[in-house]
Amino acid sequence: MCEYRIVYRKSGYYFAALFGAALVAFWPQYLSRLGAGGISVYIHIHAVIMTMWFGLLIAQPFLLRAGRRAPHRRLGQLSYVLAPLVVISALLLAHARLPAPGDPELDEAAPRLYGTIGSVTMFAFAYVLAIYYRKNAALHARFMIGTSIALVDPIVARVTAFYFPPLPDGRLYQLVSYTVIFVALAVLMVRERSRPSGRGAFPVLLGSTTLVFGLSFVVATTPLWAQFAHWFRALPLT
């Protein structure tokens, strides 16, 4: 249990800071327009669910620091429902945002769909591992931290796009966000090099992130992926 406390000692502050960055990132196109109307219901649903997920990530480490293990376990059980909702709401939002089936612009939007599916995959991968290792405090804690990695891409990409000079290629925004992820994981791995247990989690997360990011250059712009985007958009989801 000592190892669990070491991992979670300051992670609540990290999650709170990441949530603050999310508010900044989504202010221009969403939060500042809440009273204006015309925003898709799928955006609202996803925003509420992600806020709840951030709330869970922030609350859990502080509950452990306070020695309140029973509320911590109950929130963990809530994640069994909330995590699938994160995945479902993200996919529904991606579906609703794509151009209509048959629209030529759908081919251009296909790489954006890969970004969403890639982030959802990383989130689900980390969460499934966190639950699988729920009785191993060291690994469970680190993989729960890993669920936040998938949230970094949309946050950093939007902050870069809205608050900094424009980049010449849209794909560079994802490069910036993934660079932040790689650096963060590398720092965590260096800090973990002397830990007696659990230090294998972050290399696993780094490997999965590298795979998802690398495939974006191989898959996301191919005709086969465009066909997948057309198939996905034709599904009666939204």
C-alpha beads as a LAMMPS data file, in Angstrom:
LAMMPS data file: protein, C-alpha beads

238 atoms
237 bonds

1 atom types
1 bond types

-500.0 500.0 xlo xhi
-500.0 500.0 ylo yhi
-500.0 500.0 zlo zhi

Masses

1 110.0

Atoms # bond

1 1 1 0.000 0.000 0.000
2 1 1 2.985 2.280 0.583
3 1 1 3.828 2.114 -3.126
4 1 1 0.237 3.099 -3.943
5 1 1 0.569 6.197 -1.801
6 1 1 3.886 7.131 -3.408
7 1 1 2.373 7.060 -6.878
8 1 1 -0.745 8.980 -5.903
9 1 1 0.827 11.495 -3.561
10 1 1 0.710 14.388 -6.016
11 1 1 -1.196 12.964 -8.977
12 1 1 -4.410 14.697 -7.906
13 1 1 -2.721 18.045 -8.475
14 1 1 -1.560 16.881 -11.899
15 1 1 -5.084 15.843 -12.888
16 1 1 -6.464 19.153 -11.595
17 1 1 -3.898 21.045 -13.678
18 1 1 -4.782 18.973 -16.733
19 1 1 -8.454 19.752 -16.179
20 1 1 -7.602 23.451 -15.953
21 1 1 -5.746 23.144 -19.255
22 1 1 -8.840 21.465 -20.727
23 1 1 -10.970 24.460 -19.713
24 1 1 -8.508 26.766 -21.464
25 1 1 -8.373 24.499 -24.534
26 1 1 -12.136 24.238 -24.962
27 1 1 -12.971 27.826 -24.070
28 1 1 -12.849 29.406 -27.570
29 1 1 -15.112 26.983 -29.421
30 1 1 -17.232 25.501 -26.645
31 1 1 -17.276 27.001 -23.152
32 1 1 -17.472 30.599 -24.358
33 1 1 -20.469 29.693 -26.552
34 1 1 -22.553 27.716 -24.072
35 1 1 -25.259 30.364 -23.937
36 1 1 -25.356 30.931 -27.690
37 1 1 -27.039 27.651 -28.649
38 1 1 -26.500 25.677 -31.823
39 1 1 -24.042 23.264 -30.192
40 1 1 -24.515 19.575 -30.883
41 1 1 -26.018 17.564 -28.039
42 1 1 -23.211 15.041 -28.514
43 1 1 -20.684 17.713 -27.556
44 1 1 -22.582 18.438 -24.348
45 1 1 -22.862 14.741 -23.495
46 1 1 -19.165 14.139 -24.066
47 1 1 -18.228 17.252 -22.087
48 1 1 -20.298 16.154 -19.080
49 1 1 -18.892 12.625 -19.132
50 1 1 -15.306 13.835 -19.464
51 1 1 -15.836 16.282 -16.599
52 1 1 -17.027 13.373 -14.481
53 1 1 -13.961 11.356 -15.469
54 1 1 -11.675 14.220 -14.506
55 1 1 -13.546 14.473 -11.226
56 1 1 -12.894 10.792 -10.564
57 1 1 -9.193 11.099 -11.415
58 1 1 -8.818 14.134 -9.161
59 1 1 -10.801 12.716 -6.229
60 1 1 -9.224 9.262 -6.069
61 1 1 -5.681 10.237 -5.015
62 1 1 -6.941 12.777 -2.489
63 1 1 -9.209 10.147 -0.944
64 1 1 -6.217 7.832 -0.600
65 1 1 -4.112 10.558 0.964
66 1 1 -6.874 11.084 3.507
67 1 1 -7.035 7.355 4.215
68 1 1 -10.600 7.088 2.946
69 1 1 -10.333 3.765 1.158
70 1 1 -14.050 2.925 1.160
71 1 1 -15.067 6.006 -0.914
72 1 1 -12.057 5.318 -3.131
73 1 1 -13.341 1.808 -3.846
74 1 1 -16.868 3.057 -4.520
75 1 1 -15.583 5.601 -7.030
76 1 1 -13.537 2.841 -8.612
77 1 1 -16.721 0.831 -9.076
78 1 1 -18.350 3.873 -10.674
79 1 1 -15.577 3.830 -13.270
80 1 1 -16.931 0.506 -14.575
81 1 1 -19.832 2.513 -15.995
82 1 1 -18.093 5.812 -16.603
83 1 1 -15.142 4.500 -18.637
84 1 1 -17.341 2.819 -21.290
85 1 1 -19.376 6.033 -21.458
86 1 1 -16.169 7.965 -22.183
87 1 1 -15.475 5.667 -25.131
88 1 1 -19.057 5.649 -26.422
89 1 1 -19.533 9.415 -26.156
90 1 1 -16.228 10.080 -27.949
91 1 1 -17.158 7.770 -30.824
92 1 1 -20.660 9.236 -31.110
93 1 1 -19.227 12.752 -31.197
94 1 1 -16.708 11.734 -33.868
95 1 1 -19.521 10.182 -35.883
96 1 1 -21.727 13.268 -35.618
97 1 1 -18.890 15.591 -36.638
98 1 1 -18.055 13.757 -39.862
99 1 1 -19.524 15.041 -43.132
100 1 1 -22.577 13.193 -44.417
101 1 1 -22.099 9.860 -46.238
102 1 1 -21.116 10.434 -49.855
103 1 1 -19.789 13.936 -49.159
104 1 1 -16.353 14.352 -50.842
105 1 1 -15.143 16.202 -47.734
106 1 1 -15.437 12.963 -45.788
107 1 1 -12.173 11.781 -47.322
108 1 1 -10.423 14.871 -45.941
109 1 1 -11.982 14.336 -42.516
110 1 1 -10.871 10.692 -42.283
111 1 1 -7.498 11.470 -40.599
112 1 1 -9.355 13.367 -37.875
113 1 1 -11.383 10.239 -37.202
114 1 1 -8.150 8.307 -36.741
115 1 1 -7.083 10.813 -34.082
116 1 1 -10.257 10.187 -32.112
117 1 1 -10.127 6.422 -32.440
118 1 1 -6.440 6.442 -31.529
119 1 1 -7.106 8.426 -28.350
120 1 1 -10.064 6.214 -27.446
121 1 1 -7.918 3.125 -27.972
122 1 1 -5.161 4.439 -25.700
123 1 1 -7.713 5.359 -23.039
124 1 1 -9.389 1.949 -23.165
125 1 1 -6.049 0.129 -23.189
126 1 1 -4.829 1.916 -20.063
127 1 1 -8.149 1.506 -18.271
128 1 1 -8.444 -2.219 -19.021
129 1 1 -4.927 -2.753 -17.680
130 1 1 -5.728 -0.672 -14.588
131 1 1 -8.729 -2.891 -13.852
132 1 1 -6.848 -6.080 -14.657
133 1 1 -4.184 -5.091 -12.125
134 1 1 -6.621 -3.624 -9.605
135 1 1 -5.175 -5.881 -6.880
136 1 1 -1.642 -4.730 -7.684
137 1 1 -1.598 -1.221 -6.235
138 1 1 1.584 -0.107 -7.997
139 1 1 0.455 -1.127 -11.496
140 1 1 -3.180 -0.136 -10.964
141 1 1 -2.219 3.391 -9.952
142 1 1 0.101 3.899 -12.890
143 1 1 -2.335 2.586 -15.488
144 1 1 -5.081 4.822 -14.082
145 1 1 -2.671 7.705 -14.547
146 1 1 -2.236 6.350 -18.068
147 1 1 -5.909 6.967 -18.861
148 1 1 -5.149 10.676 -18.729
149 1 1 -2.542 10.340 -21.481
150 1 1 -5.282 10.001 -24.094
151 1 1 -6.704 13.314 -22.883
152 1 1 -3.478 15.203 -23.534
153 1 1 -3.747 15.132 -27.346
154 1 1 -7.040 17.043 -27.751
155 1 1 -6.041 19.501 -25.012
156 1 1 -2.533 20.333 -26.248
157 1 1 -3.622 20.413 -29.908
158 1 1 -6.350 22.974 -29.142
159 1 1 -4.150 25.119 -26.916
160 1 1 -1.525 25.168 -29.665
161 1 1 -4.108 26.007 -32.340
162 1 1 -5.997 28.720 -30.438
163 1 1 -3.270 30.473 -28.475
164 1 1 -0.153 30.230 -30.650
165 1 1 0.748 31.184 -34.232
166 1 1 -0.744 28.772 -36.787
167 1 1 1.321 25.834 -37.949
168 1 1 1.773 25.233 -41.710
169 1 1 0.341 21.708 -41.627
170 1 1 -2.611 20.509 -39.563
171 1 1 -0.855 17.249 -38.739
172 1 1 1.816 19.192 -36.849
173 1 1 -0.658 19.893 -34.041
174 1 1 -0.838 16.203 -33.307
175 1 1 2.948 16.046 -33.478
176 1 1 3.144 18.712 -30.771
177 1 1 0.671 16.925 -28.514
178 1 1 2.347 13.545 -28.901
179 1 1 5.736 15.112 -28.213
180 1 1 4.333 16.365 -24.903
181 1 1 3.078 12.846 -24.146
182 1 1 6.414 11.239 -25.026
183 1 1 8.350 13.709 -22.877
184 1 1 5.985 13.222 -19.927
185 1 1 6.268 9.434 -20.128
186 1 1 10.039 9.626 -20.513
187 1 1 10.289 11.788 -17.388
188 1 1 8.105 9.364 -15.458
189 1 1 10.211 6.420 -16.613
190 1 1 13.426 8.125 -15.487
191 1 1 11.915 8.945 -12.103
192 1 1 10.699 5.347 -11.788
193 1 1 13.999 3.642 -12.614
194 1 1 14.701 2.775 -8.989
195 1 1 11.174 1.770 -7.988
196 1 1 10.933 -1.809 -6.731
197 1 1 7.591 -2.475 -8.450
198 1 1 5.247 -1.085 -11.050
199 1 1 7.893 0.618 -13.148
200 1 1 6.996 -1.486 -16.185
201 1 1 3.677 0.330 -16.633
202 1 1 4.967 3.528 -18.192
203 1 1 7.148 1.752 -20.801
204 1 1 4.045 -0.205 -21.827
205 1 1 2.099 3.041 -22.161
206 1 1 4.948 4.618 -24.113
207 1 1 4.995 1.660 -26.482
208 1 1 1.259 1.791 -27.106
209 1 1 1.388 5.554 -27.637
210 1 1 4.268 5.202 -30.084
211 1 1 2.346 2.546 -32.002
212 1 1 -0.822 4.634 -32.257
213 1 1 1.095 7.760 -33.250
214 1 1 3.298 5.926 -35.758
215 1 1 0.320 4.309 -37.443
216 1 1 -1.250 7.728 -37.934
217 1 1 1.362 8.399 -40.625
218 1 1 0.880 4.969 -42.190
219 1 1 -2.864 4.445 -41.956
220 1 1 -4.739 7.697 -41.456
221 1 1 -4.233 9.112 -44.950
222 1 1 -4.686 5.908 -46.932
223 1 1 -7.662 5.116 -49.211
224 1 1 -8.403 2.099 -47.016
225 1 1 -8.856 4.342 -43.979
226 1 1 -11.028 6.682 -46.020
227 1 1 -13.221 3.688 -46.863
228 1 1 -13.433 2.879 -43.175
229 1 1 -14.473 6.473 -42.464
230 1 1 -17.255 6.207 -45.051
231 1 1 -18.412 2.908 -43.523
232 1 1 -18.290 4.338 -40.004
233 1 1 -20.220 7.460 -40.990
234 1 1 -22.881 5.367 -42.724
235 1 1 -23.653 3.533 -39.481
236 1 1 -26.946 4.730 -37.920
237 1 1 -25.336 6.047 -34.746
238 1 1 -26.198 9.755 -34.670

Bonds

1 1 1 2
2 1 2 3
3 1 3 4
4 1 4 5
5 1 5 6
6 1 6 7
7 1 7 8
8 1 8 9
9 1 9 10
10 1 10 11
11 1 11 12
12 1 12 13
13 1 13 14
14 1 14 15
15 1 15 16
16 1 16 17
17 1 17 18
18 1 18 19
19 1 19 20
20 1 20 21
21 1 21 22
22 1 22 23
23 1 23 24
24 1 24 25
25 1 25 26
26 1 26 27
27 1 27 28
28 1 28 29
29 1 29 30
30 1 30 31
31 1 31 32
32 1 32 33
33 1 33 34
34 1 34 35
35 1 35 36
36 1 36 37
37 1 37 38
38 1 38 39
39 1 39 40
40 1 40 41
41 1 41 42
42 1 42 43
43 1 43 44
44 1 44 45
45 1 45 46
46 1 46 47
47 1 47 48
48 1 48 49
49 1 49 50
50 1 50 51
51 1 51 52
52 1 52 53
53 1 53 54
54 1 54 55
55 1 55 56
56 1 56 57
57 1 57 58
58 1 58 59
59 1 59 60
60 1 60 61
61 1 61 62
62 1 62 63
63 1 63 64
64 1 64 65
65 1 65 66
66 1 66 67
67 1 67 68
68 1 68 69
69 1 69 70
70 1 70 71
71 1 71 72
72 1 72 73
73 1 73 74
74 1 74 75
75 1 75 76
76 1 76 77
77 1 77 78
78 1 78 79
79 1 79 80
80 1 80 81
81 1 81 82
82 1 82 83
83 1 83 84
84 1 84 85
85 1 85 86
86 1 86 87
87 1 87 88
88 1 88 89
89 1 89 90
90 1 90 91
91 1 91 92
92 1 92 93
93 1 93 94
94 1 94 95
95 1 95 96
96 1 96 97
97 1 97 98
98 1 98 99
99 1 99 100
100 1 100 101
101 1 101 102
102 1 102 103
103 1 103 104
104 1 104 105
105 1 105 106
106 1 106 107
107 1 107 108
108 1 108 109
109 1 109 110
110 1 110 111
111 1 111 112
112 1 112 113
113 1 113 114
114 1 114 115
115 1 115 116
116 1 116 117
117 1 117 118
118 1 118 119
119 1 119 120
120 1 120 121
121 1 121 122
122 1 122 123
123 1 123 124
124 1 124 125
125 1 125 126
126 1 126 127
127 1 127 128
128 1 128 129
129 1 129 130
130 1 130 131
131 1 131 132
132 1 132 133
133 1 133 134
134 1 134 135
135 1 135 136
136 1 136 137
137 1 137 138
138 1 138 139
139 1 139 140
140 1 140 141
141 1 141 142
142 1 142 143
143 1 143 144
144 1 144 145
145 1 145 146
146 1 146 147
147 1 147 148
148 1 148 149
149 1 149 150
150 1 150 151
151 1 151 152
152 1 152 153
153 1 153 154
154 1 154 155
155 1 155 156
156 1 156 157
157 1 157 158
158 1 158 159
159 1 159 160
160 1 160 161
161 1 161 162
162 1 162 163
163 1 163 164
164 1 164 165
165 1 165 166
166 1 166 167
167 1 167 168
168 1 168 169
169 1 169 170
170 1 170 171
171 1 171 172
172 1 172 173
173 1 173 174
174 1 174 175
175 1 175 176
176 1 176 177
177 1 177 178
178 1 178 179
179 1 179 180
180 1 180 181
181 1 181 182
182 1 182 183
183 1 183 184
184 1 184 185
185 1 185 186
186 1 186 187
187 1 187 188
188 1 188 189
189 1 189 190
190 1 190 191
191 1 191 192
192 1 192 193
193 1 193 194
194 1 194 195
195 1 195 196
196 1 196 197
197 1 197 198
198 1 198 199
199 1 199 200
200 1 200 201
201 1 201 202
202 1 202 203
203 1 203 204
204 1 204 205
205 1 205 206
206 1 206 207
207 1 207 208
208 1 208 209
209 1 209 210
210 1 210 211
211 1 211 212
212 1 212 213
213 1 213 214
214 1 214 215
215 1 215 216
216 1 216 217
217 1 217 218
218 1 218 219
219 1 219 220
220 1 220 221
221 1 221 222
222 1 222 223
223 1 223 224
224 1 224 225
225 1 225 226
226 1 226 227
227 1 227 228
228 1 228 229
229 1 229 230
230 1 230 231
231 1 231 232
232 1 232 233
233 1 233 234
234 1 234 235
235 1 235 236
236 1 236 237
237 1 237 238
